[in-house]
C-alpha cells in the first residue's frame, strides 16, 4: 500500500532531517529525488550537507539542468520501483517550484501582469496535480518535503510575491492528497492530518 507523507515547515525547522529518519524507518530501500539546482556557493554548501547525511545505500536521482517534467518523474518512479525501492523521498517542492518558475520570463520584472501570474499559477498547479496523481498510482511510499512560505513577511519584489502565493496553492493541493501531514517549527513537529 502506498502512503504519501507531507512534511511542511520553515527554513531549518527540521523537516529534511525528519524526512530522512522517516524514510529509514519505513524501509532500507530508499530513493532520494533531489530537486535543488546549484545557483551559488551557499546553495552548493547546502546540497553537499544534504548529500553527506544520506546513507550510501540510498539511490539518488538528481533532476536535469532544466528541471523536470512529469515524464522525468514517471521515469524516476518507474526505475525506483523496478529496482526494488519502497520509499521515495522528494526534497523539496520549494526548489522544484522555483525551477518551474525559472522557465517563465518574470524574474526581475517591476510588474507581473495578472495574465502572466494566472498562467504561471495554472501551469504550476496542473504540474503538481499531475505529480501527485502519478504518486498515487504507484505502490511506493512517498515522503514530500516543502517550505511554508506564507507565514513570513510579504516579499518586496513581484516574483517573490507570485512565488509565495503559488507555493501556498501547491502546498494546499499536496496536503489535501497526502495521507499524513506534519508541520515543523523550531525542530518540533505537529501532525496536522
PyMOL CGO cylinders between C-alpha atoms (Angstrom):
from pymol import cmd
from pymol.cgo import CYLINDER

trace = [
    CYLINDER, 0.00, 0.00, 0.00, 1.29, 3.43, -0.81, 0.3, 1, 1, 1, 1, 1, 1,
    CYLINDER, 1.29, 3.43, -0.81, 1.21, 6.37, 1.56, 0.3, 1, 1, 1, 1, 1, 1,
    CYLINDER, 1.21, 6.37, 1.56, 2.05, 9.99, 0.94, 0.3, 1, 1, 1, 1, 1, 1,
    CYLINDER, 2.05, 9.99, 0.94, 3.68, 11.82, 3.84, 0.3, 1, 1, 1, 1, 1, 1,
    CYLINDER, 3.68, 11.82, 3.84, 3.84, 15.62, 3.51, 0.3, 1, 1, 1, 1, 1, 1,
    CYLINDER, 3.84, 15.62, 3.51, 6.34, 17.49, 5.69, 0.3, 1, 1, 1, 1, 1, 1,
    CYLINDER, 6.34, 17.49, 5.69, 5.90, 21.24, 5.78, 0.3, 1, 1, 1, 1, 1, 1,
    CYLINDER, 5.90, 21.24, 5.78, 7.69, 23.99, 7.67, 0.3, 1, 1, 1, 1, 1, 1,
    CYLINDER, 7.69, 23.99, 7.67, 10.03, 26.94, 7.58, 0.3, 1, 1, 1, 1, 1, 1,
    CYLINDER, 10.03, 26.94, 7.58, 13.72, 27.00, 6.81, 0.3, 1, 1, 1, 1, 1, 1,
    CYLINDER, 13.72, 27.00, 6.81, 15.87, 24.93, 9.17, 0.3, 1, 1, 1, 1, 1, 1,
    CYLINDER, 15.87, 24.93, 9.17, 12.80, 23.69, 11.03, 0.3, 1, 1, 1, 1, 1, 1,
    CYLINDER, 12.80, 23.69, 11.03, 13.85, 20.03, 10.98, 0.3, 1, 1, 1, 1, 1, 1,
    CYLINDER, 13.85, 20.03, 10.98, 11.73, 18.73, 8.11, 0.3, 1, 1, 1, 1, 1, 1,
    CYLINDER, 11.73, 18.73, 8.11, 14.53, 17.25, 5.97, 0.3, 1, 1, 1, 1, 1, 1,
    CYLINDER, 14.53, 17.25, 5.97, 16.19, 15.52, 8.92, 0.3, 1, 1, 1, 1, 1, 1,
    CYLINDER, 16.19, 15.52, 8.92, 12.86, 14.02, 9.97, 0.3, 1, 1, 1, 1, 1, 1,
    CYLINDER, 12.86, 14.02, 9.97, 12.12, 13.02, 6.35, 0.3, 1, 1, 1, 1, 1, 1,
    CYLINDER, 12.12, 13.02, 6.35, 15.38, 11.06, 6.30, 0.3, 1, 1, 1, 1, 1, 1,
    CYLINDER, 15.38, 11.06, 6.30, 14.57, 9.40, 9.66, 0.3, 1, 1, 1, 1, 1, 1,
    CYLINDER, 14.57, 9.40, 9.66, 11.06, 8.53, 8.48, 0.3, 1, 1, 1, 1, 1, 1,
    CYLINDER, 11.06, 8.53, 8.48, 12.36, 7.10, 5.20, 0.3, 1, 1, 1, 1, 1, 1,
    CYLINDER, 12.36, 7.10, 5.20, 14.86, 4.90, 7.04, 0.3, 1, 1, 1, 1, 1, 1,
    CYLINDER, 14.86, 4.90, 7.04, 12.16, 3.70, 9.45, 0.3, 1, 1, 1, 1, 1, 1,
    CYLINDER, 12.16, 3.70, 9.45, 9.89, 2.67, 6.56, 0.3, 1, 1, 1, 1, 1, 1,
    CYLINDER, 9.89, 2.67, 6.56, 12.48, 0.77, 4.51, 0.3, 1, 1, 1, 1, 1, 1,
    CYLINDER, 12.48, 0.77, 4.51, 16.16, 0.27, 3.82, 0.3, 1, 1, 1, 1, 1, 1,
    CYLINDER, 16.16, 0.27, 3.82, 15.34, 0.66, 0.11, 0.3, 1, 1, 1, 1, 1, 1,
    CYLINDER, 15.34, 0.66, 0.11, 15.05, 4.45, -0.25, 0.3, 1, 1, 1, 1, 1, 1,
    CYLINDER, 15.05, 4.45, -0.25, 15.30, 6.53, -3.41, 0.3, 1, 1, 1, 1, 1, 1,
    CYLINDER, 15.30, 6.53, -3.41, 16.00, 10.22, -2.96, 0.3, 1, 1, 1, 1, 1, 1,
    CYLINDER, 16.00, 10.22, -2.96, 14.82, 12.76, -5.54, 0.3, 1, 1, 1, 1, 1, 1,
    CYLINDER, 14.82, 12.76, -5.54, 16.94, 15.91, -5.24, 0.3, 1, 1, 1, 1, 1, 1,
    CYLINDER, 16.94, 15.91, -5.24, 15.25, 18.95, -6.76, 0.3, 1, 1, 1, 1, 1, 1,
    CYLINDER, 15.25, 18.95, -6.76, 17.78, 21.68, -5.93, 0.3, 1, 1, 1, 1, 1, 1,
    CYLINDER, 17.78, 21.68, -5.93, 19.95, 23.37, -8.50, 0.3, 1, 1, 1, 1, 1, 1,
    CYLINDER, 19.95, 23.37, -8.50, 23.32, 24.89, -7.65, 0.3, 1, 1, 1, 1, 1, 1,
    CYLINDER, 23.32, 24.89, -7.65, 22.79, 28.60, -8.16, 0.3, 1, 1, 1, 1, 1, 1,
    CYLINDER, 22.79, 28.60, -8.16, 25.51, 29.97, -5.88, 0.3, 1, 1, 1, 1, 1, 1,
    CYLINDER, 25.51, 29.97, -5.88, 28.10, 28.95, -3.26, 0.3, 1, 1, 1, 1, 1, 1,
    CYLINDER, 28.10, 28.95, -3.26, 25.53, 28.93, -0.44, 0.3, 1, 1, 1, 1, 1, 1,
    CYLINDER, 25.53, 28.93, -0.44, 23.24, 26.52, -2.32, 0.3, 1, 1, 1, 1, 1, 1,
    CYLINDER, 23.24, 26.52, -2.32, 26.20, 24.32, -3.17, 0.3, 1, 1, 1, 1, 1, 1,
    CYLINDER, 26.20, 24.32, -3.17, 27.11, 24.09, 0.54, 0.3, 1, 1, 1, 1, 1, 1,
    CYLINDER, 27.11, 24.09, 0.54, 23.52, 23.11, 1.41, 0.3, 1, 1, 1, 1, 1, 1,
    CYLINDER, 23.52, 23.11, 1.41, 23.46, 20.41, -1.25, 0.3, 1, 1, 1, 1, 1, 1,
    CYLINDER, 23.46, 20.41, -1.25, 26.79, 18.98, -0.06, 0.3, 1, 1, 1, 1, 1, 1,
    CYLINDER, 26.79, 18.98, -0.06, 25.50, 18.87, 3.54, 0.3, 1, 1, 1, 1, 1, 1,
    CYLINDER, 25.50, 18.87, 3.54, 22.34, 17.03, 2.44, 0.3, 1, 1, 1, 1, 1, 1,
    CYLINDER, 22.34, 17.03, 2.44, 24.39, 14.51, 0.44, 0.3, 1, 1, 1, 1, 1, 1,
    CYLINDER, 24.39, 14.51, 0.44, 26.64, 13.77, 3.41, 0.3, 1, 1, 1, 1, 1, 1,
    CYLINDER, 26.64, 13.77, 3.41, 23.64, 12.95, 5.62, 0.3, 1, 1, 1, 1, 1, 1,
    CYLINDER, 23.64, 12.95, 5.62, 22.21, 10.34, 3.25, 0.3, 1, 1, 1, 1, 1, 1,
    CYLINDER, 22.21, 10.34, 3.25, 23.09, 6.67, 3.71, 0.3, 1, 1, 1, 1, 1, 1,
    CYLINDER, 23.09, 6.67, 3.71, 25.25, 5.23, 0.92, 0.3, 1, 1, 1, 1, 1, 1,
    CYLINDER, 25.25, 5.23, 0.92, 22.61, 2.55, 0.30, 0.3, 1, 1, 1, 1, 1, 1,
    CYLINDER, 22.61, 2.55, 0.30, 20.09, 5.16, -0.91, 0.3, 1, 1, 1, 1, 1, 1,
    CYLINDER, 20.09, 5.16, -0.91, 19.71, 5.75, -4.63, 0.3, 1, 1, 1, 1, 1, 1,
    CYLINDER, 19.71, 5.75, -4.63, 19.79, 9.45, -5.56, 0.3, 1, 1, 1, 1, 1, 1,
    CYLINDER, 19.79, 9.45, -5.56, 18.05, 10.90, -8.60, 0.3, 1, 1, 1, 1, 1, 1,
    CYLINDER, 18.05, 10.90, -8.60, 19.02, 14.46, -9.46, 0.3, 1, 1, 1, 1, 1, 1,
    CYLINDER, 19.02, 14.46, -9.46, 16.90, 16.50, -11.81, 0.3, 1, 1, 1, 1, 1, 1,
    CYLINDER, 16.90, 16.50, -11.81, 18.45, 17.65, -15.05, 0.3, 1, 1, 1, 1, 1, 1,
    CYLINDER, 18.45, 17.65, -15.05, 19.73, 21.17, -15.61, 0.3, 1, 1, 1, 1, 1, 1,
    CYLINDER, 19.73, 21.17, -15.61, 16.36, 22.32, -16.95, 0.3, 1, 1, 1, 1, 1, 1,
    CYLINDER, 16.36, 22.32, -16.95, 14.32, 20.95, -14.08, 0.3, 1, 1, 1, 1, 1, 1,
    CYLINDER, 14.32, 20.95, -14.08, 11.89, 18.16, -14.67, 0.3, 1, 1, 1, 1, 1, 1,
    CYLINDER, 11.89, 18.16, -14.67, 8.70, 17.45, -16.46, 0.3, 1, 1, 1, 1, 1, 1,
    CYLINDER, 8.70, 17.45, -16.46, 6.17, 14.86, -15.41, 0.3, 1, 1, 1, 1, 1, 1,
    CYLINDER, 6.17, 14.86, -15.41, 7.72, 12.38, -17.86, 0.3, 1, 1, 1, 1, 1, 1,
    CYLINDER, 7.72, 12.38, -17.86, 11.03, 12.57, -15.94, 0.3, 1, 1, 1, 1, 1, 1,
    CYLINDER, 11.03, 12.57, -15.94, 9.22, 11.87, -12.66, 0.3, 1, 1, 1, 1, 1, 1,
    CYLINDER, 9.22, 11.87, -12.66, 7.39, 8.92, -14.24, 0.3, 1, 1, 1, 1, 1, 1,
    CYLINDER, 7.39, 8.92, -14.24, 10.75, 7.53, -15.34, 0.3, 1, 1, 1, 1, 1, 1,
    CYLINDER, 10.75, 7.53, -15.34, 12.34, 8.09, -11.91, 0.3, 1, 1, 1, 1, 1, 1,
    CYLINDER, 12.34, 8.09, -11.91, 9.47, 6.41, -10.08, 0.3, 1, 1, 1, 1, 1, 1,
    CYLINDER, 9.47, 6.41, -10.08, 9.31, 3.53, -12.57, 0.3, 1, 1, 1, 1, 1, 1,
    CYLINDER, 9.31, 3.53, -12.57, 13.08, 2.96, -12.26, 0.3, 1, 1, 1, 1, 1, 1,
    CYLINDER, 13.08, 2.96, -12.26, 12.95, 3.08, -8.45, 0.3, 1, 1, 1, 1, 1, 1,
    CYLINDER, 12.95, 3.08, -8.45, 10.04, 0.66, -8.37, 0.3, 1, 1, 1, 1, 1, 1,
    CYLINDER, 10.04, 0.66, -8.37, 11.71, -1.73, -10.85, 0.3, 1, 1, 1, 1, 1, 1,
    CYLINDER, 11.71, -1.73, -10.85, 14.92, -1.68, -8.79, 0.3, 1, 1, 1, 1, 1, 1,
    CYLINDER, 14.92, -1.68, -8.79, 13.02, -2.66, -5.64, 0.3, 1, 1, 1, 1, 1, 1,
    CYLINDER, 13.02, -2.66, -5.64, 12.95, 0.66, -3.82, 0.3, 1, 1, 1, 1, 1, 1,
    CYLINDER, 12.95, 0.66, -3.82, 9.98, 1.06, -1.50, 0.3, 1, 1, 1, 1, 1, 1,
    CYLINDER, 9.98, 1.06, -1.50, 10.26, 4.71, -0.41, 0.3, 1, 1, 1, 1, 1, 1,
    CYLINDER, 10.26, 4.71, -0.41, 10.75, 7.85, -2.47, 0.3, 1, 1, 1, 1, 1, 1,
    CYLINDER, 10.75, 7.85, -2.47, 11.88, 10.95, -0.59, 0.3, 1, 1, 1, 1, 1, 1,
    CYLINDER, 11.88, 10.95, -0.59, 11.31, 14.10, -2.66, 0.3, 1, 1, 1, 1, 1, 1,
    CYLINDER, 11.31, 14.10, -2.66, 13.20, 17.08, -1.20, 0.3, 1, 1, 1, 1, 1, 1,
    CYLINDER, 13.20, 17.08, -1.20, 11.92, 19.64, -1.86, 0.3, 1, 1, 1, 1, 1, 1,
    CYLINDER, 11.92, 19.64, -1.86, 8.82, 21.04, -3.55, 0.3, 1, 1, 1, 1, 1, 1,
    CYLINDER, 8.82, 21.04, -3.55, 10.01, 24.62, -2.97, 0.3, 1, 1, 1, 1, 1, 1,
    CYLINDER, 10.01, 24.62, -2.97, 13.09, 24.10, -5.14, 0.3, 1, 1, 1, 1, 1, 1,
    CYLINDER, 13.09, 24.10, -5.14, 11.00, 22.30, -7.73, 0.3, 1, 1, 1, 1, 1, 1,
    CYLINDER, 11.00, 22.30, -7.73, 8.55, 25.19, -7.95, 0.3, 1, 1, 1, 1, 1, 1,
    CYLINDER, 8.55, 25.19, -7.95, 11.46, 27.63, -8.27, 0.3, 1, 1, 1, 1, 1, 1,
    CYLINDER, 11.46, 27.63, -8.27, 12.75, 25.60, -11.21, 0.3, 1, 1, 1, 1, 1, 1,
    CYLINDER, 12.75, 25.60, -11.21, 9.32, 25.68, -12.83, 0.3, 1, 1, 1, 1, 1, 1,
    CYLINDER, 9.32, 25.68, -12.83, 9.11, 29.47, -12.43, 0.3, 1, 1, 1, 1, 1, 1,
    CYLINDER, 9.11, 29.47, -12.43, 12.57, 29.85, -13.99, 0.3, 1, 1, 1, 1, 1, 1,
    CYLINDER, 12.57, 29.85, -13.99, 11.01, 28.80, -17.29, 0.3, 1, 1, 1, 1, 1, 1,
    CYLINDER, 11.01, 28.80, -17.29, 8.90, 31.96, -17.31, 0.3, 1, 1, 1, 1, 1, 1,
    CYLINDER, 8.90, 31.96, -17.31, 10.37, 35.34, -18.12, 0.3, 1, 1, 1, 1, 1, 1,
    CYLINDER, 10.37, 35.34, -18.12, 9.16, 37.10, -14.97, 0.3, 1, 1, 1, 1, 1, 1,
    CYLINDER, 9.16, 37.10, -14.97, 12.31, 37.38, -12.83, 0.3, 1, 1, 1, 1, 1, 1,
    CYLINDER, 12.31, 37.38, -12.83, 13.38, 41.00, -12.42, 0.3, 1, 1, 1, 1, 1, 1,
    CYLINDER, 13.38, 41.00, -12.42, 10.13, 42.45, -13.75, 0.3, 1, 1, 1, 1, 1, 1,
    CYLINDER, 10.13, 42.45, -13.75, 8.82, 45.51, -11.94, 0.3, 1, 1, 1, 1, 1, 1,
    CYLINDER, 8.82, 45.51, -11.94, 5.25, 44.41, -12.63, 0.3, 1, 1, 1, 1, 1, 1,
    CYLINDER, 5.25, 44.41, -12.63, 3.92, 40.94, -13.36, 0.3, 1, 1, 1, 1, 1, 1,
    CYLINDER, 3.92, 40.94, -13.36, 0.58, 41.14, -15.12, 0.3, 1, 1, 1, 1, 1, 1,
    CYLINDER, 0.58, 41.14, -15.12, -2.46, 39.32, -13.80, 0.3, 1, 1, 1, 1, 1, 1,
    CYLINDER, -2.46, 39.32, -13.80, -2.47, 37.29, -17.02, 0.3, 1, 1, 1, 1, 1, 1,
    CYLINDER, -2.47, 37.29, -17.02, 1.16, 36.18, -16.52, 0.3, 1, 1, 1, 1, 1, 1,
    CYLINDER, 1.16, 36.18, -16.52, 0.57, 35.37, -12.87, 0.3, 1, 1, 1, 1, 1, 1,
    CYLINDER, 0.57, 35.37, -12.87, -2.55, 33.34, -13.68, 0.3, 1, 1, 1, 1, 1, 1,
    CYLINDER, -2.55, 33.34, -13.68, -0.74, 31.44, -16.45, 0.3, 1, 1, 1, 1, 1, 1,
    CYLINDER, -0.74, 31.44, -16.45, 2.17, 30.54, -14.13, 0.3, 1, 1, 1, 1, 1, 1,
    CYLINDER, 2.17, 30.54, -14.13, -0.19, 29.53, -11.31, 0.3, 1, 1, 1, 1, 1, 1,
    CYLINDER, -0.19, 29.53, -11.31, -2.36, 27.37, -13.58, 0.3, 1, 1, 1, 1, 1, 1,
    CYLINDER, -2.36, 27.37, -13.58, 0.66, 25.61, -15.06, 0.3, 1, 1, 1, 1, 1, 1,
    CYLINDER, 0.66, 25.61, -15.06, 2.24, 25.04, -11.62, 0.3, 1, 1, 1, 1, 1, 1,
    CYLINDER, 2.24, 25.04, -11.62, -0.96, 23.71, -10.09, 0.3, 1, 1, 1, 1, 1, 1,
    CYLINDER, -0.96, 23.71, -10.09, -1.54, 21.39, -13.07, 0.3, 1, 1, 1, 1, 1, 1,
    CYLINDER, -1.54, 21.39, -13.07, 2.04, 20.13, -12.80, 0.3, 1, 1, 1, 1, 1, 1,
    CYLINDER, 2.04, 20.13, -12.80, 1.74, 19.31, -9.09, 0.3, 1, 1, 1, 1, 1, 1,
    CYLINDER, 1.74, 19.31, -9.09, -1.71, 17.75, -9.51, 0.3, 1, 1, 1, 1, 1, 1,
    CYLINDER, -1.71, 17.75, -9.51, -0.17, 15.54, -12.18, 0.3, 1, 1, 1, 1, 1, 1,
    CYLINDER, -0.17, 15.54, -12.18, 2.78, 14.69, -9.94, 0.3, 1, 1, 1, 1, 1, 1,
    CYLINDER, 2.78, 14.69, -9.94, 0.51, 13.67, -7.06, 0.3, 1, 1, 1, 1, 1, 1,
    CYLINDER, 0.51, 13.67, -7.06, -1.62, 11.61, -9.46, 0.3, 1, 1, 1, 1, 1, 1,
    CYLINDER, -1.62, 11.61, -9.46, 1.50, 9.72, -10.62, 0.3, 1, 1, 1, 1, 1, 1,
    CYLINDER, 1.50, 9.72, -10.62, 2.47, 9.10, -6.98, 0.3, 1, 1, 1, 1, 1, 1,
    CYLINDER, 2.47, 9.10, -6.98, -0.97, 7.75, -6.09, 0.3, 1, 1, 1, 1, 1, 1,
    CYLINDER, -0.97, 7.75, -6.09, -0.78, 5.24, -8.94, 0.3, 1, 1, 1, 1, 1, 1,
    CYLINDER, -0.78, 5.24, -8.94, 2.46, 3.71, -7.61, 0.3, 1, 1, 1, 1, 1, 1,
    CYLINDER, 2.46, 3.71, -7.61, 2.92, 1.06, -4.93, 0.3, 1, 1, 1, 1, 1, 1,
    CYLINDER, 2.92, 1.06, -4.93, 5.54, 3.15, -3.17, 0.3, 1, 1, 1, 1, 1, 1,
    CYLINDER, 5.54, 3.15, -3.17, 5.62, 5.30, -0.07, 0.3, 1, 1, 1, 1, 1, 1,
    CYLINDER, 5.62, 5.30, -0.07, 6.35, 8.94, -0.81, 0.3, 1, 1, 1, 1, 1, 1,
    CYLINDER, 6.35, 8.94, -0.81, 7.78, 11.50, 1.59, 0.3, 1, 1, 1, 1, 1, 1,
    CYLINDER, 7.78, 11.50, 1.59, 7.44, 15.03, 0.27, 0.3, 1, 1, 1, 1, 1, 1,
    CYLINDER, 7.44, 15.03, 0.27, 9.24, 18.00, 1.85, 0.3, 1, 1, 1, 1, 1, 1,
    CYLINDER, 9.24, 18.00, 1.85, 8.14, 21.59, 1.28, 0.3, 1, 1, 1, 1, 1, 1,
    CYLINDER, 8.14, 21.59, 1.28, 8.55, 25.03, 2.81, 0.3, 1, 1, 1, 1, 1, 1,
    CYLINDER, 8.55, 25.03, 2.81, 5.76, 27.03, 4.36, 0.3, 1, 1, 1, 1, 1, 1,
    CYLINDER, 5.76, 27.03, 4.36, 6.47, 30.50, 2.96, 0.3, 1, 1, 1, 1, 1, 1,
    CYLINDER, 6.47, 30.50, 2.96, 3.16, 32.23, 3.66, 0.3, 1, 1, 1, 1, 1, 1,
    CYLINDER, 3.16, 32.23, 3.66, 3.76, 32.85, 7.37, 0.3, 1, 1, 1, 1, 1, 1,
    CYLINDER, 3.76, 32.85, 7.37, 6.65, 35.26, 6.86, 0.3, 1, 1, 1, 1, 1, 1,
    CYLINDER, 6.65, 35.26, 6.86, 6.96, 38.78, 5.57, 0.3, 1, 1, 1, 1, 1, 1,
    CYLINDER, 6.96, 38.78, 5.57, 5.46, 39.82, 2.25, 0.3, 1, 1, 1, 1, 1, 1,
    CYLINDER, 5.46, 39.82, 2.25, 8.30, 39.79, -0.30, 0.3, 1, 1, 1, 1, 1, 1,
    CYLINDER, 8.30, 39.79, -0.30, 9.36, 43.21, -1.54, 0.3, 1, 1, 1, 1, 1, 1,
    CYLINDER, 9.36, 43.21, -1.54, 9.62, 42.16, -5.20, 0.3, 1, 1, 1, 1, 1, 1,
    CYLINDER, 9.62, 42.16, -5.20, 6.96, 40.87, -7.62, 0.3, 1, 1, 1, 1, 1, 1,
    CYLINDER, 6.96, 40.87, -7.62, 8.46, 37.44, -8.33, 0.3, 1, 1, 1, 1, 1, 1,
    CYLINDER, 8.46, 37.44, -8.33, 8.73, 36.79, -4.58, 0.3, 1, 1, 1, 1, 1, 1,
    CYLINDER, 8.73, 36.79, -4.58, 5.06, 37.59, -4.07, 0.3, 1, 1, 1, 1, 1, 1,
    CYLINDER, 5.06, 37.59, -4.07, 3.99, 35.40, -7.01, 0.3, 1, 1, 1, 1, 1, 1,
    CYLINDER, 3.99, 35.40, -7.01, 6.21, 32.58, -5.76, 0.3, 1, 1, 1, 1, 1, 1,
    CYLINDER, 6.21, 32.58, -5.76, 4.79, 32.85, -2.22, 0.3, 1, 1, 1, 1, 1, 1,
    CYLINDER, 4.79, 32.85, -2.22, 1.20, 32.77, -3.48, 0.3, 1, 1, 1, 1, 1, 1,
    CYLINDER, 1.20, 32.77, -3.48, 1.74, 29.82, -5.82, 0.3, 1, 1, 1, 1, 1, 1,
    CYLINDER, 1.74, 29.82, -5.82, 3.68, 27.93, -3.13, 0.3, 1, 1, 1, 1, 1, 1,
    CYLINDER, 3.68, 27.93, -3.13, 0.64, 28.27, -0.87, 0.3, 1, 1, 1, 1, 1, 1,
    CYLINDER, 0.64, 28.27, -0.87, -1.68, 26.88, -3.55, 0.3, 1, 1, 1, 1, 1, 1,
    CYLINDER, -1.68, 26.88, -3.55, 0.69, 24.00, -4.31, 0.3, 1, 1, 1, 1, 1, 1,
    CYLINDER, 0.69, 24.00, -4.31, 1.11, 23.13, -0.61, 0.3, 1, 1, 1, 1, 1, 1,
    CYLINDER, 1.11, 23.13, -0.61, -2.68, 23.04, -0.19, 0.3, 1, 1, 1, 1, 1, 1,
    CYLINDER, -2.68, 23.04, -0.19, -3.00, 20.69, -3.16, 0.3, 1, 1, 1, 1, 1, 1,
    CYLINDER, -3.00, 20.69, -3.16, -0.36, 18.29, -1.87, 0.3, 1, 1, 1, 1, 1, 1,
    CYLINDER, -0.36, 18.29, -1.87, -1.70, 18.40, 1.71, 0.3, 1, 1, 1, 1, 1, 1,
    CYLINDER, -1.70, 18.40, 1.71, -5.23, 17.61, 0.55, 0.3, 1, 1, 1, 1, 1, 1,
    CYLINDER, -5.23, 17.61, 0.55, -3.94, 14.47, -1.19, 0.3, 1, 1, 1, 1, 1, 1,
    CYLINDER, -3.94, 14.47, -1.19, -1.47, 13.33, 1.45, 0.3, 1, 1, 1, 1, 1, 1,
    CYLINDER, -1.47, 13.33, 1.45, -2.24, 10.57, 3.92, 0.3, 1, 1, 1, 1, 1, 1,
    CYLINDER, -2.24, 10.57, 3.92, -0.26, 12.24, 6.68, 0.3, 1, 1, 1, 1, 1, 1,
    CYLINDER, -0.26, 12.24, 6.68, 0.76, 15.90, 7.00, 0.3, 1, 1, 1, 1, 1, 1,
    CYLINDER, 0.76, 15.90, 7.00, 3.26, 17.24, 9.54, 0.3, 1, 1, 1, 1, 1, 1,
    CYLINDER, 3.26, 17.24, 9.54, 4.15, 20.85, 10.32, 0.3, 1, 1, 1, 1, 1, 1,
    CYLINDER, 4.15, 20.85, 10.32, 7.62, 21.67, 11.66, 0.3, 1, 1, 1, 1, 1, 1,
    CYLINDER, 7.62, 21.67, 11.66, 8.71, 24.64, 13.72, 0.3, 1, 1, 1, 1, 1, 1,
    CYLINDER, 8.71, 24.64, 13.72, 11.89, 25.05, 15.80, 0.3, 1, 1, 1, 1, 1, 1,
    CYLINDER, 11.89, 25.05, 15.80, 12.72, 21.37, 15.38, 0.3, 1, 1, 1, 1, 1, 1,
    CYLINDER, 12.72, 21.37, 15.38, 9.33, 20.24, 16.69, 0.3, 1, 1, 1, 1, 1, 1,
    CYLINDER, 9.33, 20.24, 16.69, 6.68, 18.54, 14.62, 0.3, 1, 1, 1, 1, 1, 1,
    CYLINDER, 6.68, 18.54, 14.62, 2.92, 18.55, 14.84, 0.3, 1, 1, 1, 1, 1, 1,
    CYLINDER, 2.92, 18.55, 14.84, 0.76, 16.10, 12.96, 0.3, 1, 1, 1, 1, 1, 1,
    CYLINDER, 0.76, 16.10, 12.96, -1.99, 18.02, 11.12, 0.3, 1, 1, 1, 1, 1, 1,
    CYLINDER, -1.99, 18.02, 11.12, -3.56, 15.10, 9.26, 0.3, 1, 1, 1, 1, 1, 1,
]
cmd.load_cgo(trace, "trace")
